[in-house]
Every structure is written in C-alpha cells, then in structure tokens.
C-alpha cells in the first residue's frame, strides 16, 4: 500500500466565525498575513512528506475557509520544483467549473515537466456549492465535465499536428500544447466515486478510483470498479487501482493520538456548515440520483457505523473510527485498524491520508507524519492482494 499525505490547507482561525464556512463567509474573517503563514506551513509539511518517502495529494476548493487551496496545480507546480521523490497527485481539478479546459491541459503538462514526470491527475466533478462562484449552469453538468475531460486528454496526448475542437460546450480554433507532458501517453489518471455505479466508469477507463470518507460503502465502490474493469480489460484490477481517503492521527501513546484526533475533528464539523440552498442546485445531479436520495432520506447520505446507525454530524472520535473515517492510536494500533479495514473492503493499494486537518498544529503534524512513514508505512507496503473469492465475500 502506498501512502499519500493530504491536507485541505484550512484557514482554521475562521472556524469560530458564525454561520457557514463556504460561499457566504465574509472575507474580513481572513488575515492575509496569517493565511500566508499557514500556506507556507502546509507546504513545509508536504516537503517533510517527500523527505519521509510519502507521496503527496493536493485538492482544490473555492470560497471556503475549510480549504485555501484554490488551485491545486499552483500548489503542485511549487512542489514539483521543491520535492524530489514523491508522486504528486492532483485530486482533483473540478472540470465542469473550469471555463478553459485547454488551460488545464497546459497546467498539467507544465507541472509534469517541472517534476520530471511525477504528476498524477484526477479530473473531478467538483462540489455543488462551487457552481455559485463559477456562475456556470448546473444543467448538463456532466456533459461539460466529460467534454472537457476528452479535450484535455486529446491535448496532452497529441504528438501530431495541432487540432481544432468544435464541441457542444467548448470551441478552439487551434489546440497547441507547449510544453508536452513528460509521461507518455499521459500522466496516470484518477477519478473519485461514492457508489458502485459511479465507480464503474473509472473501471472501464482503467483509471485509479478513489473513494473519500465513505466507510463501509467503500466495499461496494471497489466491487463495482473491479467488475467493470474486468469486463473492459479481460483481467482483474490490482489493488494499486483503488484508493481510500481517511484521517489518521498517530502518536507514540494512545492518549496523545486521541488529543491529535480531537484537534483534527473540526474538519468534519466545519464541512457540515453550508447553507442548504447551495447543497444540490437544480440540474446538478441526475434525476435518478435525486430520486434515490429522496427515497432514502437525509440520514442515508451519512456514513454508517458498524451497528448500522448513521454517523452523527458531531460524533465522537470513537464513532468516526467505527465508521472507518478515522484511524487513531499508536503505530501498532493504526496499523491494525488499517489492516482490518483493508480486509473489510476487499483490498485497496492507496491510502490518501489526511495527516493534517482542522486545527492540528505543525509540531503534531510533523510527528504524526514521521511515525506513519517510519513505523506504519513499511508494514502496510507488505499487504498482499486479497484473493478474488475473499474480495467478493467481503462485500456480501
């Protein structure tokens, strides 16, 4: 199993502000000098991850105190120059909100060249609330996504003459990418899924499929991916094609690990602070998906604990651990929890580790990363493929 360090690079001093943390939070809650200090601190932690032999993941959000990374490719361009070993994953670039996908292709190629061919790329749908900053129509959202996706792939893989693009949503008289990416035909591609249905498309394409904080649902996501991958490619997908994102709080003793977890937990509580009108704009989700959500009720959207009960929005650390969203303890305890979750889900080869979140400070983050890299990662690297019959037994 490979481990990727990830932080949403939050502006946590604003967490005490009243109301939502996204879209409507006034800018006066941000001190630019403090924001710069925090952003540089998060970069230092990514550099430490590189020194420790961990890989790096960066994401992107907008108008949110919970995530100051407004351009994951800007961050990755910095890290491409300053790191030497880590694979650099953008997960991801919210395509349907980007007005110029050819510019996205240029950014991908430039970062891959700067890194010497260490970039990995996740082209994602993006968050519903971000439509209100981009001023894009929510209708035919996925149509724009897949057209932008196809245009970007054509641009970064092209080795012949320049080409034009006349699509439904995008029009270019000429596409000419300078520079081209180092990795050919293109950097490794990723996608994100929260259900077996959405995972199937990435299985067909052979992309690496990640699921975020989905707990027990990860079993079905991975099974859907494996089934589609086998149908499309005539062989079984390796664990390296599957990824799971979770928070990890590791320390030399259990009490300190739980203290760190409490500092990180505000990631969950602030994420829930969004005005309802921004959650699901009309047209953003397919009709069938909205019907399923209405039939299931609001509690069905939350991860579930082992007893089948929905995870409370402001649950305890133990409840988040029970739901498979948090791994907390000493290196031995974290390793044991991850091995069990790996077995429960049928196996996955990438842990997207939030080794920093919420209000966890730099010293605790550095120690957390160091313990995971030195005492957990070597043992997780030895996890073997789970036999096919066991995988499907695990998903019920």
Secondary structure by P-SEA (a helix, b strand, c coil): cbbbbbbccccccccccccccccccccccccaaaaaaaaaaaaaaaaaaaaabbbbbbbbbccccccccccaaaaaaaaaacccccccccccccccccccaaaaaaaaaaaaaaacccbbbbbccccccccccccccccaaaaaaaaaaaaaaaaaaccccccccccccccccbbbbccccccccccbbbbbbcccccaaaaaaacccccccccccaaaaaaaaaaaaaaaacccccccccbbbbbbbbbcccaaaaaaaaaaaaaaaaaaaccccccccccccccaaaaaaaaaaccccccccccccccccccccaaaaaaacccccccaaaaaaaaaaaaaaaccccccccccccccccaaaaaaaaaaaacccaaaaaacccccaaaaaaaac
